Amino acid sequence: MLRRFVPALSLIVVFGAAGRALAAETWTPFHLPWEAPSEAVADARFLLDPPAGKHGPLTVRDGHFRFANGERVRFWATNMSGEGCVPPRELAPRVADRLAKFGFNLVRFHGLDSRWGKALFPANAKDTQRFDEGQLDKLDYFIAELEKRGIYINLNLHVGRQFLPGDGLPETELLGYAKYCVLFNPRMIELQKDYARKLLGHRNPYTGRTYAEDPAVVIVELTNENSLFGGWTSGYLRGRQTERNPGTWADIPPFYGKQLTQFYNEWLVKRYGAREALAAAWRGGAREPGRQLLRNGDFREGTAGWELSRQKTAAAELAATQDASGGKPCAKVTVTRVGEASWHIMLTQRGLKLEKGKKYRAAFRARASAPRRLAAEVCHSSPYRGYGSARFEAGTAWQEFQFTFTAPEDDDQVRLSFHFGESVGATWIADVILQEAPCFGLRGDEDPQRGTVRRLEPEEFASHTIERFRDEGRFYYDVESGYNRQMYRFLREELKVQALIEGTNHNYGLPCLRAESLLDLMDCHAYWQHPRFPRQPWSRTDWDIGNTPMLDAPQRNCISQLCRSAVLGKPFTVSEYNHPFPNEYGCEMPLLVAAYASLQDWDAVYGYTFLHRWTERELSGDVVTGYFDLVNEVSKMAQMPVASLMFQKRLIRPAERLIQVSYDEARTYDSLKERRWDRIDFHLEGDVSPLLPLVHRFRVERFDAPRTTRAADLGFAPPEGRIASDTGELVWQAGDKGAGQLTINAPRVQAAVGWIGEKTVATADAEFRLTTPFCAASLIALDGQPLATSRRILLVAAARTANTGMKWDAERTSINDNWGGPPLLVEVVQGQIALRRGEQAPELKLKPLDGRGVVRKEPGAALARQGDRRLIPLRAEHATVWFSLEP
């Protein structure tokens, strides 16, 4: 039931901490009840074709999903995560109805194996080899309810499984989610097969079918966001993990590091045989290290040549000690009060000299009184110009660290600095070296037949020959692709799984994509401005977001990030996507991703996530419950019926031109050295604009081509300002900050999204004349007719959503733990839309809808005429986000 209207003034206390003027804003309580009445206008159930599975198993033909009867299908999907996968039995029908109402025709069951999710594994179990029968029954019943409504199923296998001592694995307390290890450890692979056998071989009593034979189960995922290439390039394959319960992203424990090194040496012996052949293969480009450029890098002269600087309120002391291994000298920096930034406490040596074009290596050993983050950099002394830097995780035992860089200029006023300002405690630094970088092939003490060839760490990539680097990449590819093939054969041949099978679901580099392309489909994840946790993972209080719209940043857009994973001849899906709450521009998400997924002709898009748990907050429909929980976020959920209809029914045409690129085998490995987080790189010969996928379709053709595609051969000139798709139906208007907007212009759906307030934004049949600064307004025909003649149109106008009492910090980048509570508030979109109508088209009335999507009891308002257009007023007193336009 719609709550009473609240004027803007009442919210100034709520948002006033940001120092932002709100006098022109109008907010009202508005929530989404869990009822799904049949008379609702804002209801996409008509898109579903129940029961799921009636057309037979999902197949792949011409690079897209098709049912066995040849019919092509797209999926507008969502996730259920952890405990969300197993709703209480009495809730399951309501949940299924709600998902169908918003147009979701596929649900991904994510985290069934996680302890954080309270899903399938029993509490207090000694192993992870049996299911809780009560939880399994909830899953069965929920899936059966979904299938009745025409909603298909994606089952994830390995996501958050935390192995226990009873599983018969070494160092289980150090494994976390066992990322990377599950790809190569034989015992873990057997445990994954056992899990798959018990889940997919289980017969659902409510459908009468096992999940392996159920045609409504259309996708099975092997392992979530997991690749040896991601682990290698991120420094998570070192084998030095000694922290208990390290969480998601962490180094592998020592046992597994040694095992991986053993497998690597065995691989080298198989490939090269004798040591001499390996040495010859790795010799090209090797060179000896240059001279030491530092004075007193070993601290034998105490702290001479070094200085400790402290900025603002930071406090620390420097001392020379004999605490290094073997009683050798070192420097000790003790931080008693942290600074506002890591560089507010620095240990520095100045007056160094670099030569342009030469590659340099900085190396040192360190340990800390408690695990901490440590940074080091080489730069011009003043003004600052950075040449090379790296961040490290220092533990309580001595470790070696290094990084390399190439000097961009001659400079005799260079400094080397270590940054300590992030945390209190003591850090010891020893054996600091700055020198012209060596380039090693096979070292004198390495022999694969003795198992002594080391695996490279990210800081060592540049200091070893290219063939050594490529061979280690080839080894990881063989391991990862071998895992994919082994699990695929097991599921297909032994379990007789009918669903399509994918490996992992993120782009960890070209070799990862190549290994993934061996299976049935490609998949990738993306988030615009995922929450950042600078000091403690998933802290409730220490986090922030950018809080800016993607429409203002086309050069960094998520669509182009995702496109790089699309492979010719394979369906492409995005199984996790969101612009996480509380981003104030999240209303751009649904239409933007649906439009460009259509332009790229992708096969499935999943919002992450519907919800994680079942409490009164989620079920109230009246409060946003987390960064990713879509369930009650009105600004996104209200647009789901439009986005689903637009994507499923292909109302936006695929781009006319298909850009195909290929890579030679060496390039796939060399590109791993180029991983950057500050730009979208396609790793071709020459740079490609990230705007290309906003204009044309993009697919990778080969990973083993004779040569890598040259960017110049693509013939793409990046547009400036106005980025139009080659179909003309999508226009991304870029410009200065606070100017980005998207128009969607197809016969049956037209929309304006972004900074459209106080402007006239025109499409073929509509003019959007709105006053709300940033919003998303759309018109979609529900009767299959063009908008100009349609008798039944859904109008959705969404802006911001917030919980009552939600408080931003001064920078408006975090609400910390001030999430607030009910009632849920929405910013009311105001202004006018002028809709062109055909001569024979019936006159329409504007009918506001309540939170259920049902026409309110008050009579609809006739629309004023302006030539061949009808004027649709959007007023504060409407206090809603959606309307019906009908006679």
N, C-alpha and C positions, 0 to 999 in steps of 0.2 A: 504494500500500500504506500502511495506517495505521501511523504511527510510535508508539513507546511513549509511555505516559502520563507527563507531567511534573507534579509537584505545584506548587502556587502559589508555594511558598517560593523556588523556583529563579528566579522572575521578579522578585523584589524588586530585584535589582541592575539589571535592565533598566529598570524604571520608577521606581526609587526617587528619581530626581532631581526628580520632581514633588512629592515630599513627601506622597504619598497612601498611605493604609494599604491594603495588599493582602492582608492575612492571610486574608480570607474569600473571596478569588478563586481560581478554579481554571482554569488554562490548560493546554493540551496542544498538541503539534505535530499539525497536521492540514492536509493539502493535497489538491488536486483534480487527480489524474492526468489526462493527456490521453486516456486510453482511454475509449471509449464502448461498453461491452459491452451486448449485447442483453438480458441478464438484469437490468439495472439497474432498481431500483424508482424511484429519483429520476431520472426520465428523461421528458422531455416530447415526445419525437419523435412520439408518437401523435397530437399536435395538428396536425402538418404533413400536407399533402395533396399528395404529390409526383406528378409533377414540377410545379414552379412554371410557371404559364402555361397549364396545360391547360384552364382555364376561360375563356380568352380575355382580352382587355385589361381593365384596371381602369377602371371608370366611376364617375360620381357620380350618385346618385339619392336624392332626399329628404334631401340634405345629408350623405350618408354614402357610404363606399366600397362598391361592388358590382361583382362580376364581370359579364361580358357575359351570363351565364346568369341574372342577377338575384340571385344569392346574396350576402348581405352578408358582409363580411370585416373583421376588425380585425387590426392588426399589433402584436405585441410584438416590438420590434426592438432593434438595437444598431448601433453605428458601427464601421467599420474606418477607421483614420486614417493618412494618409501612407503610409509603407512597409508598414503593416499591410494595405493594399489589395492588395498583390502578394506573397503568401507564396511561398517557394520551392516549385516544382512538387510536390516529394515531400511537402510538408506540407499542400497544399491539401485532400486528402480528410479528413485528421485534423481540420483546422480546421472544415471543413463539418460533420463529425460532431459536434464539440464544440458548435457553435452550435445545431445541431438538438436535441441532447441537453438543452440548457437552455431550449428552447422558443422560440428566436428564429425568426420566420418572415419577417423582412425585414432586410436589411443595407444600411446607408447608406454609400456609398463617398465618403469625405470627404478632401479634400486630394490628389486625384490630380494636380492641377496645381502642387503645392507643391514647392519645392526642399528645404525642411526634411524633406519626407516621402520623398525618394528614390523617387518613384513613376514617372511616365510620361516626364518630360523627361530627355534624356540629360545626363550630367554634362559640364561644360566646354563646353556648347553656346554659340553666339553669339546665339541667338534662342530663342524659346519656340514655335516653329511646327512642330515635328516630335517624334515619339514615339520612345523607345527600344524597338525591336522586341522585345527580350528581356523587358522589363518588361510590354509590352502582352500578350505571350503568357502571362505569369504571371497577369495580370488575367483574360484570356479563360478560362484553364483553371480558375481559382478560381471564377469566376462560373458556369461550366458545372457544377462540382461542387455549388455551392449550389443551383442550379436542380434538379438531380437529387433533392435531398433535400426539395424543396418550399419553399425559401427564396427570397423575392423580392428585387428589386434596386432601390435608389434611387441614381441617379448625380448627383453634384454637378458643376456646370460651373466657375464661378469661386469659388475659396476662397482659395488662398494664392499665386496666380501672381505671380511677380516678373519683370516684363518686363526684357529685356536690350537692349543697344544695337542688335542686329540686327533688333529688332522695329520700328524706324523711328519711335520715339517720343521727344519731347523729355524731358530731365531724368529719364531712367530710373533713375539712381542715387539719386534723391530720392523715388521713388514708394513704396517698401515694397511692400505688397500691392495698391497702387493702389485702395484703398477710395475710394468716391465717384466717382473719375475714370472708372471703367469704366461708370458710369451715363450719362455725357454726352459723353465724348470720342469722336468718330466713328471714329478709327483704332482705339481700344480695342474699340469695339463690333464692328468688322469682324474684329478678332483673336479676339474671343469667338465669333463665328459660325464662323470658320475652325476653332477648337478643337472646337466642337460638331459641325461637319461631319466632322472627322477621327475623333472619338470615336464619335458616334452613328451615323455612316455606315459605320463599320468592321464587317466581318463576322466574327463569332466563329467560328473554324474548328471549335470543339468543340460548338457548338449549331447551326451552319449558318445563323444569323440575324444580321442587323445589330442593333445595340442599339436603333435607331429602330423596328424592326419586331418586336422580341422582346416578347411579352406578359408575360414575367416581369419585365421592366423596367417598374415601375409608376409611378415618380416621377422626374422630372428637376427639379433645383433650379437656378435661374439664377445666384444670387450669395449667398454666405453672410454673414449678419449685416452687411448693407450697405444703408444708406438715406441719402439726402441730408438727411433730417430729423434723423437721428442725428448726422451730420457738422455740420450747421448749429447745433444746440442745444449741441453739445459743443465748438464752437470749432475744428472741423477743416476748415472751408471758407475759412479766411482767405487762403490762398495765400502763406504766408510760410515754408514748409518749406525749410530749407537744409542739414539734416543728411542725410548719406548713410545709406542702408539704415535708415530710421526704424522699421521693424517694422510691427505691425498697425494700431495706433490712432495716427494722426498727422495733422497738418495736410497739406493738399495743396501741391505745389510751386507756385512763382510762375507758371509758364506756364499751368497748369491753373486757377489762381485768376483770372488775367486772361481766360482763355477762358470761364469760367463767368460772369464779369461781363459779357463781351461778349454772351453768349447772353441774359442777364437784360435788358440794355438793348434788345436786338432784340425780346424778348418784350414789354417795356413799350411800345415803338413800335407793335407790332402791336395791342396792347390799347387804347392811348389815343391814338395818333397824335401830336398836337401836345403840346408841353411844358405848355401852359396847362391842358389837360384833366387831365394827370397832377397838376399842382400843386393843382388844385381838388379832385381826388379824395382827396389826402393831407392836406388842410388842416385838417380837423376835429380839434379838441383840441390844436392846436399852441400852444406858449407859449415865451417867451424865458427864458434861464437867470437864476437869482437871483444875488445878490452873493456874492463870495468870503467864506467864513467863517473861513479860515485866516489866521494871521499869517505872513508870510515864506514863502508857499508856493512862491515862485520862487527862494528861497535867495539873494536879492540882499543880504540882511543876514547872510550866512554861515549858521551853524546856530542863530541866535537863534530862540527859540520851540520848538525841537526838543530832544528828549533821547534818548539811546541807553541802553537798559537791558540788562543781562546777568544771567542767572539761573544759579545753581549753577556748573558748570565752564565754561560758554560764555565765549568770548573774542572781542571785536570792537572796532574803532575807528571813530569818526565824524570825517569831515573835510569841509570845504567846498572845492570845486574849481571850475575853469572848463572842465570837460570835456564839457559838454552841446553839442549841435549849435550851430555858429556861435560857439563859445567862451563860451556863456552859463553862468551859475552853476548848480551842482547840489550835492547831497549825495552823499558816497561812504562806503559802509559796507563795511569790510573784515573778514571773519570769518576768524579764525585757528584757532578750535576750536568745533565745533558743540555745541549743547545737546542735551538729551534730547527736546525738542519744538521746533517751529518758533518758538513765542512766547518761547523763552528768550533770543532776541536780538530786540529791538524798537526801531524808530525811531518816536517818539510825539510828538504835539502834544495837549495837554490844554486843558481849560477852554472847550470849544466848546459851542454852544447849538443845540438842535433843537426844533422845534415839532410837536406831535402831529398826525398825519394828513398831513403834508407829505412829498412825495417828494423825496429828495436824490440827488445824483450826486457820487461821488468819482472823480476822474480824475488820471492822472499819466503821465509818461513814464519809462521805465527801460531799462537795459541791464546786462549782467553780463560778467565776465571769461571765463565759460564758461556754457553753457546751464544754467539752474537753475530751481527752483520758488520762487515768491515769493507771499506771502499778504498781504492787506490787510484791515483790519476797522475798523468804527466801532461803538463800544459805550459804555455807561456806565462811568465810570472805576473805581469801586469801591463795592460789590461788582460783579462782572462781570455785565452784561446785554447780550447781543449784539443789535445793530440791523441790521447788514448786513456782509457779508464776501464775499470771492472769492479764488480761487487762480489764479495766472497762471504761464505758462511764459515766462521772460525769456531772450532770446538775446543774442548779442554785439553786435547792432545796436540802435539806439534804436527802441523801440516805444511806442505809446500804449495805455494800459489804462484801463478804467473799470468801475464797477458802480453800481447804483442800489438804493435801499431806501426804505421808508416808515417814518417815525418812529412808534413805537407809543405814545409818551407825550411830554409836555413834559419837557425835561431840559437843565439848564445845566452839567452836569458830565460832558461827553462827551469821549471821546478818539478820535483817528484814529491807527492804528498800522500799521506794516509789519513783517512777520515774516521773519527771515533765518536762523533757527537750524538749517535742514536741511542746509546744505552750506557748505564753506569757499570763500573767494574774495571778489572785490570786486563790489559792485552800486552802480550810480549811479542816483539818483532825481532827477527834475527836474519843474518845472511842476505841482506838486501843487495840486489844486483840490477844495474841498468847497463845494457850493452847492445851492440849491434846483434840482431837476433841470429842465432844459429839455425840451421835447417838440417834436421837429423833424418837419416834413413833408418836402417837397422843398426842399433847400437851394439857395441862390442860385447856386452854382457847378455844379449838377447839371442835365444835359440828356440824356435818353435818346438823342436823335438824334445826339449827339456821343459817346455811350458813356461818359458820366461819372457816371451814377447808381451810387453805392456799394451794395454788399450789406452788410447789417447783421451785426455780430458779437454774440454772446450778451450781452455787457456793454451793448450799445446798445439792446436790445429795449425796455426801459422808457422810453428817452429819445426814442422816435420814435412817431409817431401809429399808432393801431391799424390804420388802413387801409393804411399803408405796410407794416407788419409782415405783415398778411394777404396783401397782393399778393406779397410775396417768397415766402411760403408757397405761394401758388397757382402761382407759377413753378416751385418745386421739385416740386410735385405734378405739373405738366404734364410736366416732364422725366422724373421717375421713372416715372409711369404710361406715358409714351411709350416709355421703354426696355422696360418689361414687355410692352407691346403689340407692339413691333417684334420682340423676341426670340420672343415667343409665335407670331406669324405665321410667322417664319422656321422655327421648329422644326416647326410643324404643316404649313405649306403647302409649304415647300421640302424639308425633311428627312423629312416624313411620320412624325413621331414619334407613336407610339401612347400613350406614357406620359402620365399627368397631369403638369401643369407648374405649378410654384410660383415665385414671385418671390424674396423673401428670407424670413428665418425668425426675425425678432425684432421686438418691438414698440418702434419708435422714435417712437411718437406716432400719433394718430388719422389724420393724412393718409397716413402710411406704410401703416397697415392698409387704408385705402381703396384705395390703389394696389395693394396685394397682393391685395385681394378681387376684382380684375378677372380673376384667373387661376383655376385649378381648385380650389385648396385653400388653407387658412390653416395657418400653422406658427409655432411660437415655441420659444424656448429658456429654460431656467431652471436655476440651480444654487443649492442651499442652501449658503451660506458658501463661495463660490468663494475659492481662495487669493488673498490680497492681497500685492502686491509694492510696498511704499511708496517705494522708491528706484530699483530697477532691474528692468525687466520680466523676468519669468521667471527671476529669480535663484534659484540652487540653495540659497542660504544665507539670503537676506534676504526672508523671507516669513512670513506667519502666517495662521491661520484663527480663526474665532470659537470653534470646538469646543464648540458647544452643540446640543441637538436642536431640530429644527423643531417637534416636538410641544410644546415649551415656549413657542412663539411663534406662536400661531394668527393674531394680528393681522398677521404678516409672512409668512404661509405662501406657498410657491411656487405652490400650486394656484390661488389667487386671482390672483396675478400673471399666470399663464398664461391664465386664463379671459378676461381682457380682450381677447384677440386672437381669440376664437372668434366667427365671423360666421354668422348664420342662412343656411342653404342651402348652406354650404360644409363639407366635411370638415375636421376640426381635428386636427392632429398636433403632437407635441412631439418634434422631431428631435434634441434634446440635453437630457438631464436627468441630474443626479447630486447626491449629497451627498459631495463629494470626500474621498478618503483624505488624511490620516489621521484625519478626524473620528471620534471614538470612539462616535458615535451613528448611524453610517451604516447600521446594520442596520434602521433605521426606513424606509429609502428604498423598497425594492421593493414591499412590501405597501401602503404609504401612497399611492404614486403610482398603482399599479394600481387600488386601491379608488376613489380620487376621480376618476381618468380614466373609470372605469366609471360612477360617479355622474353625471358630466358628459356621458357618452356620446360621448367622443372616439373617434377612429378609429385612432390609432397613437401609441405611446410608445416612444422609443428611449433606451436607456442610452448615455451617452457616457463612455468609448468602450470597445470590447472591448480593443483594444491599438493601439500606435503602431509597433511594430517587432518583428523576429524575432530574439531572442537566447536563449541558454540560460536566462536568468532567466524570461522569459515562458513558455517551453516546459516549464520544470520543474514548473509548477503549485505552486510551493513558496515564492514570494516575491511581495509586492505591489510593482509596478514604477513606480508614479507616482500623481499625484493622481487621475487620471481612469481609469486602466487597470483595468477590471472583471475582467479575465481570471482572476486568481487571488485576488481579494478574497472570501474564503469567506463572510463575513457577508452579502454581497449575492448572490453567485452561487448559494449554496445555496437561496435563496428564489426564484430565477428560475422554476423549474418551477411553483411554486404561483402566483406572480404571473401567469405566462403563461396558465395554465389559467383562472384567475379572470377575466382580461381578455378573452382570445380567446373563451371560451365564455360570456361575459356572465353569470357567476354572481352578480354584484352588479347590482341593478336600477338603471336610470337614474332620476334624481330625477323625482318626479311633476310638479312645477311647473317651468315654463320661464319665466325672467325675460328679457324682451326690452327692450333699450334702443336709443335712436336719438340722433343728434346733428344739429344744424343745421350748415350748411357753415362759418359763421363760427366756431362753437364748436370745430370740428376744428382750426382754426389757433390760436385763442386758447389752447387747452389746452397748446400747446407751451411757453408761458411758465411753466407750472405743473409742469414735470417735477421730481419730487422722488425722492430715493433713500431717504428715511426712512419712507415710508408707501406703501400701495397706493391709488392714486387712480383712480376710474372716470370722472372729469371730467364728471359729470352736474351738474344744477342742485341743489346740496346734496350733502352727504357720504353715501356709501354704505359700510356696514360691510364690511371685507374678509372677514367671516365668511359673507357671503351665499352664495358658491359652495360652501361646505361643507355647505349645506342644500339649495339649489335649483340647477337647471341655469341657465346664463347664456349668452346670445348677443347680439351686436350686430346689430340689424336694418338700420339705415340710417345713412349718413354725410351725407345731404342732406335730412334731414327738415325740415318747417316749423319745428319747435322741438326743443330738447334735452329729453330725459326728465327729469322732476323726481324726485329721490330719494324725496320724500314719497309720490309716487304708487305706488311699488313695494310699499308696505305691509309692509316687512320690519323686524321688531324684533330687533336682535341678541341672541342668547342669551347668558347669562352662565354661565360654568363648563362646563355640559354642552351641547355643540354637536352636535345630532342631525340627520342627514339626514332629509329629509321622507319617506323610505322606511322609516326606523327601522333600516336595516341597518348604518349607520356611526355611531359616536359618538366624537367627539373630546372627551376630558375635559381641559379646561384648568384652570389654577389657578396656584399659585405656582411659581417656578422649581423644577425637579425633581419636577413632578407630572404633566406632560403624558402622556396615553396615548390610544390608539386601539383600539376594539374593532370587529371585523368579524363580522357576525352574519347569515349566509345559510344556507339549508339544507345546501348542499354544501361550504361553506368557513366556518370560524370561526377568529378569531385575536385575540390581544392583543399590542399593541406599545407600547413606551415604558417609563415608570417603573412597572412592575408587580410588582417584587420585594417580598416580605413583605406582599402584599395578596391578596385573593381577587377575581379579575376574572371575572365570569360572562357567558356567552353562552347561547343557547337550549339547547345540548347539551353545553356544556363549562364547567368551572371551572378557571381557571388559578391555581394556588397555587405560585408560583415564588419562589425566594430571590435569584436574580440581579437586581440592581437595575434595569438597563436592558437590555431584550432584545426579541426578536420571536419569538413562538411561534404556529404555525399548524397547523391540521388541515384536510386537503382530501381529499375522496373521489375516488378514481381510477376508480371504476366507474360514475360517473354517478348514484349513489344518494345520498339524504340521509345525513348522517354517522351518524344514529341507527341506520341499518340497513345501512350500507355494509360490504362484505366486504374492502375494500382501501383503506386510508387512508395518506396520506403525512403524517408529522409532521415539521416543521422547527422547530428551536429555535436561534436565532443571537443572538450578542451582539457582542463586539468581536473584531477581527482585528488582528494586529501581526506585524511581522518580528522575528526574534530580533536583539537588539542595538539596536533602534530606541529612541532616547532623546529624550524631551520636554524642552523648556526649563522654567524654573521656573514660568512662567505657564500651562504646558500649552496653548500656542497655536501652537507650531511644533516640528518636529523638525530644523529647519535642513537640514543635509546628512547627518544621522545616520539614514539610512533602514534600516540594518541589512541582514540577509540571511536566507537559509534557516537552519533550517526555519521555515515559516510557523506561527504560533501562533494559537489561537482560545481565547476564554474559554468554558468549558463552562457551559451553562445548566443549573441544578439546581432541583429542586423536584418538584411533582406536578401532573398534569392529571387531572381527573375527567371522564370522557366518559359521557354518558347513552346507553344502548342500549335499543332496542325489545325487546318481549317475544320476538319471533321472530328477533331478530338473532343471528347466530353469535357465539360467544366468539372474542376476538381475542388474539393474542400480540404482544408488543413485540419487534421484531427490529431491533437497531442496524445501520446501513449504514456501509460504509467510504467512503473518499474518492471512489470511483467511483460511489457510489450503489447498490452491490450488497450484499445481505444477507450479513453475516459468517457464518462457518462455525459458530459456537456456536449452540446451539438457542435459539429464542425463549423469552421468559419469559411465563407466563400472568399475566393481570391480576387483581388482587384485586377483590372485589366490595364495593360499598357501596350497598345498595339497588338502584336501577336504573342505577347508575353503575359504571364500571370505572376503577380507579385506575392511572394510567400514571406510573411513577416515572422521573424524569430524574436520573441520578446521575453523579458525577464519573468513576467508572470506565467509564462508557459512552464517554467521550472521542470524541464525534461530534456532528454538528449535525443529523442527520436519521435517521429511523426509519421502518420499515414496520409498520403494524398490520394483521394478516391472520390468518386461522384457522391 
